[in-house]
Amino acid sequence: MRFGIVVFPGSNCEQDVKHALDLLGMDSRYVWHGETDLSGVDAVVLPGGFSYGDYIRCGAVARFSPVMSEVVRFAERGGPVLGICNGFQVLTEAHLLPGALLRNRGLKFICKQVTLRVEESACQWVDAEPGTVLRIPINHNEGNYFCDSQTLARLKGNGQVVLRYCEPDGYRAPGGSAPNGALDDIAGICNERGNVFGLMPHPERAVDPVTGGTDGRIVFESIVRRMAAIGG
């Protein structure tokens, strides 16, 4: 299985993703934003950073990069697509995922370890038991997930909420556990089909016990297992 890591002008986490995949023994290559050919790629990752300097709003310009037309087609064919942080923002701008990422509550950049609860969902990228608590870092200024009430109801009803911010014991604080103010403590969602997954935390920074634990491995290993099962 080969991962394609899309690189936009302003991306700054593509090497982190490449390092994580190399560490896990997985094959990957960089895909420049001007490319329109994803042949030979089995899964696509949109990494974090500040694509096009976050001009207009996060992900708004990257959404029109030549590569994104092919990413949309790839996703519509059922190909696995992962958007991390800025990549999540790009996925919402491309309408591959619903909702939007707004400025953090308090209007401050946040860089810290957070605890996340795995929810029961249709997501192909996470196969941990619902209720599992993960520790993965966040690093963003616009991670405050928002959508209207009808969209939120659909997300819940379709099993599209994949990760929620929580307290270390797995429960959510009465006033909310999201450090960025995200609606319903949402840290990550998927599309109805489960093949497109966007999250604000950085799993690629939690694959090595030396640098931040190993809870992030689940994201990359889960999709490899899922694709192997389908291929097998």
C-alpha positions, 0 to 999 in steps of 0.5 A: 500500500502506497500513501500519497502526501499532497504538498501545497505551497505553505505545507509544513507537516509533509515531512512529519507524515513521511517520517511517521510512515517510514517509521511504520514501514509504509511506502509513501511519496510526495504529490505536488499540488500541481499534479493531476495524476494519483496513479500508483497511490492507494491512500491520500494524506493532506498534511498540516501547515498553512497552505497558500499562507491561509490567505482568505481563510484556511484551505480556501485557496488550496481547494482550487489546486489542480491536484484537488480535482483528482483527490475529489475523484479519488475519494468519490471512487472510495479511495481513502483520504486523510486530512490532518489539521490544515488538511481537514480545513482543505477537505471542508473547503472542497466539500468532501466533509461538512462544516467549517473550522473557525478561529479558536475560542479565545483567538489564540494559537494552541499547541499542546497534548490533548486527550481524545475519545474514539466514538463509534463511527463509519470511519475506515481510518480508525478501528479502535474500540469506541471509548478508547482514549488517545493522547495526540497533540494539536497545533492550530489557530483555526480548529474550532469545528462548527456546523449547523444543527441539521448537519450535526444531527446527520453527523451523529445519526450517520456515525460520522463523528470519529473523535471527540475531545475529552478529559483523561478519564474519557468523559467530557466536561459539562462545559465542553472539553475542546480547548478550541471551543469546537462544537460538541467537542468534535475533533474529527469527522468522516464522510458517510462512506467512511473513506474520507477522514479529517481531524485537527490533532496530529497523529503523525506526531504520535508514532514514536515513544521518544517524541510523543507516544504511539497513539497516533499509529492507530490512524495509519495502521487501521487503514492499512489493515482495512485495505489489506482486508479488502484487497485480500 
